[in-house]
Amino acid sequence: MISKQYHPITLGVSDAERGREVQQEIEHFLKALDSYPDRFAREPHLSFEQHLFSLAVEEQTIPGQSRH
């Protein structure tokens, strides 16, 4: 049996850029975690996952917002 080595494909994303993306994901998660109780009080049917996703979409669609 021949074993194959796994070599991840990089799509031009540097370690520094990936680090910034991870940091931004963490910040989005913490923002959602902080704001979810208030939103849940208004919309009890809304899951945390839906809330997190809505914040991410909202942030991407705000014109002129700076990205870190």
Beta strands, then each sheet from edge to edge (+ up, - down):
end
